[in-house]
Amino acid sequence: MMLKIGVGGRTPPFLVMDVIAAANALAASPAAADRRVIRMEVGQPAEGAPAVVREAVARVLTTGAPLGYTEAMGSRDLRARIAAHYGDWYNLAVPEERIAITAGASAGFPLAFLAAFEPGDTIALTTPCYPPYLNIMKALGLKPHLLPATAASGFQPTVAMLAALDPQPDGLLVASPANPTGSMIAPEDLAALAGYCDRQGIRLISDEIYHGLTFGKPTATAAALSPSAIVINSFSKYFSMTGWRIGWMVLPEDLIRPVECLAQNFFICAPHVSQVGALAAFDGHDELQERRARFARSRALLLEALPRAGLTRFSPADGAFYLYADISVTGQDSSAFCRELLYRDHIAATPGHDFDRVRGGDFVRFSYCAAETDIAEAAARLGRGCVGGR
Ligand SMILES: Cc1ncc(COP(=O)(O)O)c(C=O)c1O
């Protein structure tokens, strides 16, 4: 007899993981011996955690300190340090009670969605977007309402887009800088969205995982703009700690206890050893700022090389470490384009299908957080042109 598969069991794949697997296989094959595979598919900084993090963890491991469960919301010292970070970066006083430590931003999403919404509730968000947003919502019985974003709105939602929705959604999810577009919401526009959400009773969720990785435009945190917003953040990107699985949330007062109860039941706590590393990460800004400067140089190289390759249209790459390029001029679907780029030029990039099920065939995401020498090599290979079959 066939057993039932639940709604979560029908979750679609996160396609970039399949691209990573194909690039891994090519990199391990004899074909890569002469020409290495350049990894531009993955949003993972080439270097790992900053030195201060590795040193702090080495110290704690050699002292034999018992790394046990922490409180579900995280260790008191890390919560306090993150609260202080809001003073340092945003000049904002956030009580440490409002900080919850999570296993990456990824664990923050189900905690936020379950605490704030009922099954069947609708959450508006723009597309293209980070695919797990939609897949997690659907697995939890929530309904994403996609707002097709275009260059006209800077690939971000606007109050007008929200106001046009009837019925109004229960939630709005924003990301600035966003993945895959690198686009940002100007502080005054985020304030307008936050104000609108508060007036309409729409719960705002702000994914701020790419804060710290911006190239000239100002950044605002939703925590400063709405008392009811949920902020999700992580040590994965600016702090370069992807594999440590550590992040945080800034919670509104009414969701502190609900998130704590969910976290106790779902996860017990985020990995303690990673909490130790995360605490030290705030002493790593010098090294991290050097990396940010390197991303800025890599971004400039690609913005120069891609037009030479015939690709001239991008979303605004104001932050994060992605360029989302319109490849429709090639006449190829983005999956075929990426396959060719991988097997012919040994450059791995992600087809837009992952981020936009409708228009993704026309777009490719290039991530530029690999080593600077790799990005320079990719720029040279791309600069030889990838339009028109060569
Ligand atoms: C926009 C966005 N949010 C969240 C995540 C998940 O990050 P984490 O490693 O903190 O779980 C990613 C990872 O790429 C991302 O791009």
The ligand as a Gaussian input file, in Angstrom:
#p B3LYP/6-31G(d) Opt

LIG

0 1
 C       18.823000      35.879000       1.205000
 C       19.298000      34.740000       2.035000
 N       18.690000      34.499000       3.210000
 C       19.066000      33.453000       3.966000
 C       20.078000      32.597000       3.576000
 C       20.444000      31.430000       4.472000
 O       21.587000      31.701000       5.177000
 P       22.131000      30.889000       6.434000
 O       23.441000      30.299000       6.004000
 O       22.305000      31.913000       7.503000
 O       21.135000      29.879000       6.810000
 C       20.756000      32.832000       2.372000
 C       21.844000      31.934000       1.928000
 O       22.377000      32.029000       0.850000
 C       20.354000      33.941000       1.583000
 O       20.935000      34.223000       0.416000

